[in-house]
Amino acid sequence: MDKPLVVTRLRYRIPVDYDKTVEELVIAGDYSLHGWNFKEITSANFPSREMGKAEIDLHVVELMEWIGYRQMINELEKMLTPLRPATLKELLTLGIIYPHVQRIAPVTELGSIYNDDEYPFVVSLYENSKKKRNIELDISRGIPLTAGEFYAAVPI
């Protein structure tokens, strides 16, 4: 049997308020905006189609080898419980309710993409050496996703 490319490591039930702005969630999570591009993490750059409130099961999945974005989506959809990439609001809510998750390893969302003039970006949560909870933009889609890294996903 082939080894799986994506493995679910953890699952968290979280209540998401999709009506909150990205800015409100950043403040609620007491996130430290990090990097040269932190000003880009806004509702305008990461618009949300979802509205209202929902309780979701957010899965933290690990890549077992380097794969592309489209292959990652295909692998998530083929899982026993089909998954889709988590959105930025879902990831920020995870960090608010379960702040310890980003202490284990950085967790990235792939469901909200911000395209500036040069690159597509997603957002990662992580804790730095000073124990601050950071969020920052990461370049996405055009490069392979890294083996051993963690990504947030929710059931379809």
CORMOJO-V713621 format. One record per helix or strand. SS is the DSSP state (H for helix, E for strand). FROM is the first residue (numbers start at 0). LEN is the number of residues. Records with the same first field share a line. If there is no record, write none. Layout:
SS = FROM-LEN + FROM-LEN
//
This chain:
E = 5-12 + 31-2 + 52-11 + 66-1 + 82-3 + 106-2 + 113-2 + 119-8 + 132-7 + 144-1 + 149-6
H = 21-7 + 37-3 + 68-9 + 87-10 + 100-4
//
